[in-house]
Amino acid sequence: MEIIKAITKRGLELRGAIYGDTTNDTVLIMITGICSNVFQNDLLDATGKLLSQNGITTIIGHAHDSFSCFAYTDHSIGKQKHAGVFNDDFSMVYEDVETWVLKAKEIGFKNIILAGHSLGSNKIINYLGNTKDDYVDYFIVSCPIDIMHWWKVMPHIDVCFDMAKKWVGEGRGNDILPFLFGGFSPMTANTVLGFYNADNLKNCPVLSKQGETNSLYNIKPNGTFLIGSKDSVTGDSPKAFMEQLNKWTKHPENNQVIEVEGASHIFYGKHDIYAQTVLNCIKNHWGKFK
């Protein structure tokens, strides 16, 4: 794994990780979820390693400031932890994803697969549903979020949101809130408020019915919707959640829905299974990978 950099149109340097040889024909770009980067999410590292061992280069595409890590003490468990993406700008999602796609084109990859995990999936849906380019050959949407439903079920969200609004109003938007957002990560007041107001990412409204589905309908390449059977973010039936997303695409018959038995939202303890499933999807799409 090596560090890779890409410059957005607004001049911000994004940093990510690349696994494998840049002379390979095919690359998978994995857009990370909220509070997730390659340094503290083993799912990303496992995927990059397995794919690169099978002739598929992998770029872990961090958005905005998600390359950074923040060390904090989680007093609920009394241990030191690390998180990424405590500072994000959701209004720049399209540009951030596009930057990694253009970087792959610049390097010279012939086949581009665009994947996302968790909120990273909402980000690639936003890009794929709004781009006029045809650079992406295949997509893998895994564990996306119905944002407005998520806001209803995560712990202490209302308290977090109210404090974020207050701090932003006081000019303290860059300060990190004094408790964990959603019970699992530090986050700045600006990021919390931006997350709640990110209409561009409300593109999986299966449970809340609040959002848009045009982005899904406008996706041009075929792809896979991947979910764990114990994903707690997608209601009582994770597979049904993903099947509904597929139904909103223009040609659902050309896509596939895969449910991994026993896997949680973050595929805890099953990162290798996630990586193998992604590899199998690519092999099935391009039979030349054996």
ZAVO-26665 format. One record per residue (C-alpha): y, x, z. Coordinates in steps of 0.02 Angstrom, whole numbers, plus 50000, padded with zeros to 5 digits. Last residue first. Layout:
N
((Y, X, Z))
...
This chain:
290
((49193, 49535, 49353))
((49373, 49505, 49296))
((49366, 49461, 49110))
((49338, 49278, 49154))
((49524, 49249, 49179))
((49544, 49080, 49263))
((49380, 49087, 49358))
((49413, 49267, 49408))
((49586, 49220, 49470))
((49520, 49078, 49576))
((49381, 49190, 49642))
((49508, 49320, 49697))
((49608, 49189, 49791))
((49449, 49129, 49877))
((49403, 49308, 49922))
((49574, 49337, 50001))
((49563, 49176, 50102))
((49387, 49221, 50159))
((49449, 49393, 50212))
((49588, 49312, 50312))
((49466, 49200, 50404))
((49496, 49244, 50586))
((49658, 49145, 50583))
((49677, 49064, 50413))
((49863, 49038, 50448))
((49853, 48849, 50429))
((49678, 48845, 50503))
((49513, 48873, 50413))
((49354, 48781, 50464))
((49299, 48738, 50288))
((49408, 48807, 50149))
((49475, 48664, 50043))
((49504, 48696, 49858))
((49603, 48584, 49741))
((49596, 48626, 49555))
((49718, 48610, 49412))
((49700, 48554, 49231))
((49662, 48373, 49277))
((49825, 48367, 49374))
((49925, 48378, 49211))
((50107, 48333, 49249))
((50097, 48373, 49434))
((50120, 48235, 49564))
((49932, 48208, 49573))
((49913, 48390, 49626))
((50024, 48362, 49777))
((49920, 48210, 49822))
((49760, 48312, 49812))
((49838, 48438, 49929))
((49871, 48310, 50065))
((49700, 48233, 50036))
((49624, 48404, 50069))
((49724, 48425, 50230))
((49664, 48256, 50296))
((49730, 48207, 50467))
((49905, 48275, 50443))
((49958, 48428, 50342))
((50028, 48546, 50474))
((49869, 48564, 50577))
((49770, 48649, 50439))
((49592, 48629, 50501))
((49510, 48602, 50330))
((49604, 48752, 50261))
((49707, 48731, 50103))
((49718, 48793, 49923))
((49803, 48707, 49776))
((49757, 48800, 49617))
((49845, 48827, 49452))
((49898, 48776, 49278))
((50064, 48834, 49209))
((50211, 48718, 49171))
((50274, 48653, 49339))
((50394, 48509, 49302))
((50296, 48377, 49397))
((50291, 48483, 49555))
((50479, 48510, 49547))
((50508, 48325, 49515))
((50422, 48279, 49679))
((50574, 48261, 49791))
((50603, 48243, 49977))
((50574, 48125, 50122))
((50410, 48028, 50108))
((50369, 48106, 50278))
((50182, 48126, 50248))
((50165, 48182, 50067))
((50342, 48249, 50046))
((50294, 48418, 49969))
((50457, 48467, 49880))
((50575, 48475, 50028))
((50611, 48658, 49989))
((50769, 48632, 49885))
((50832, 48511, 50018))
((50846, 48658, 50139))
((50952, 48572, 50274))
((50828, 48597, 50416))
((50791, 48775, 50363))
((50976, 48817, 50346))
((51009, 48757, 50523))
((50868, 48862, 50593))
((50920, 49013, 50488))
((51102, 49002, 50541))
((51053, 48990, 50725))
((50950, 49148, 50710))
((50763, 49141, 50737))
((50635, 49203, 50863))
((50457, 49146, 50830))
((50311, 49038, 50886))
((50361, 48889, 50992))
((50441, 48796, 50849))
((50585, 48920, 50858))
((50555, 49030, 51009))
((50689, 49027, 51144))
((50858, 49108, 51171))
((50920, 49077, 50993))
((50957, 49233, 50891))
((51142, 49260, 50854))
((51199, 49261, 50672))
((51269, 49085, 50681))
((51380, 49120, 50830))
((51542, 49053, 50755))
((51556, 48913, 50883))
((51502, 48780, 50758))
((51353, 48889, 50715))
((51309, 48896, 50899))
((51319, 48708, 50923))
((51218, 48669, 50767))
((51085, 48796, 50820))
((51080, 48724, 50995))
((51047, 48549, 50927))
((50912, 48613, 50809))
((50819, 48709, 50945))
((50825, 48562, 51065))
((50764, 48447, 50927))
((50624, 48568, 50877))
((50555, 48583, 51053))
((50374, 48578, 50991))
((50331, 48556, 50806))
((50278, 48380, 50755))
((50436, 48298, 50691))
((50510, 48450, 50604))
((50347, 48475, 50514))
((50356, 48299, 50443))
((50528, 48341, 50372))
((50464, 48505, 50300))
((50306, 48443, 50215))
((50235, 48618, 50216))
((50126, 48715, 50094))
((49956, 48786, 50145))
((49916, 48878, 49983))
((49993, 48855, 49810))
((49912, 48972, 49684))
((49997, 48981, 49515))
((49948, 49041, 49341))
((50031, 49118, 49188))
((50207, 49146, 49255))
((50335, 49217, 49133))
((50373, 49055, 49042))
((50559, 49046, 49082))
((50660, 48887, 49100))
((50638, 48890, 49288))
((50658, 48734, 49394))
((50485, 48675, 49443))
((50411, 48850, 49450))
((50549, 48913, 49565))
((50548, 48767, 49687))
((50358, 48763, 49688))
((50363, 48951, 49724))
((50472, 48923, 49877))
((50370, 48777, 49943))
((50219, 48893, 49932))
((50310, 49029, 50029))
((50336, 48897, 50164))
((50148, 48912, 50198))
((50074, 49044, 50081))
((50134, 49073, 49905))
((50063, 49129, 49740))
((50131, 49174, 49569))
((50006, 49249, 49447))
((50082, 49359, 49312))
((49982, 49425, 49164))
((50049, 49564, 49052))
((50121, 49674, 49188))
((50257, 49790, 49123))
((50352, 49853, 49274))
((50504, 49756, 49216))
((50402, 49596, 49201))
((50341, 49618, 49380))
((50520, 49647, 49437))
((50573, 49490, 49344))
((50446, 49389, 49442))
((50503, 49471, 49604))
((50686, 49429, 49570))
((50642, 49251, 49519))
((50571, 49221, 49693))
((50732, 49282, 49776))
((50843, 49188, 49654))
((50755, 49023, 49682))
((50757, 49043, 49871))
((50942, 49087, 49885))
((50995, 48927, 49975))
((50858, 48964, 50100))
((50950, 49114, 50173))
((50837, 49198, 50299))
((50856, 49290, 50466))
((50707, 49283, 50586))
((50601, 49322, 50434))
((50480, 49438, 50523))
((50400, 49427, 50694))
((50329, 49550, 50819))
((50248, 49520, 50988))
((50253, 49590, 51166))
((50144, 49494, 51288))
((50166, 49381, 51439))
((50081, 49231, 51359))
((50219, 49101, 51380))
((50343, 49243, 51406))
((50332, 49296, 51223))
((50422, 49462, 51231))
((50513, 49514, 51072))
((50506, 49641, 50932))
((50592, 49593, 50768))
((50525, 49652, 50602))
((50622, 49674, 50441))
((50548, 49641, 50269))
((50593, 49457, 50291))
((50778, 49493, 50263))
((50803, 49399, 50098))
((50632, 49359, 50027))
((50476, 49465, 50042))
((50365, 49475, 49889))
((50195, 49547, 49929))
((50152, 49622, 49760))
((49968, 49630, 49716))
((49885, 49728, 49575))
((49724, 49653, 49511))
((49586, 49776, 49466))
((49458, 49719, 49595))
((49502, 49840, 49734))
((49684, 49786, 49711))
((49631, 49607, 49743))
((49540, 49649, 49903))
((49679, 49757, 49977))
((49823, 49640, 49935))
((49732, 49488, 50003))
((49686, 49572, 50167))
((49865, 49634, 50190))
((49939, 49462, 50163))
((49817, 49374, 50279))
((49847, 49509, 50411))
((50023, 49443, 50442))
((50121, 49565, 50551))
((50173, 49706, 50435))
((50155, 49610, 50273))
((50285, 49482, 50321))
((50291, 49313, 50403))
((50417, 49217, 50508))
((50429, 49087, 50369))
((50305, 49106, 50228))
((50277, 49251, 50110))
((50285, 49249, 49920))
((50128, 49328, 49846))
((50149, 49401, 49672))
((49980, 49427, 49589))
((49979, 49557, 49452))
((49873, 49575, 49297))
((49866, 49706, 49160))
((49842, 49855, 49276))
((49956, 50006, 49245))
((50053, 49973, 49406))
((49898, 50022, 49504))
((49856, 49935, 49666))
((49943, 49860, 49817))
((50131, 49834, 49818))
((50237, 49794, 49970))
((50407, 49712, 49986))
((50591, 49750, 49993))
((50734, 49646, 49927))
((50898, 49734, 49892))
((51042, 49611, 49883))
((51157, 49625, 49731))
((51186, 49440, 49696))
((51072, 49454, 49544))
((50934, 49514, 49660))
((50879, 49696, 49668))
((50694, 49740, 49688))
((50610, 49867, 49802))
((50428, 49916, 49826))
((50348, 49995, 49979))
((50173, 50063, 49954))
((50000, 50000, 50000))
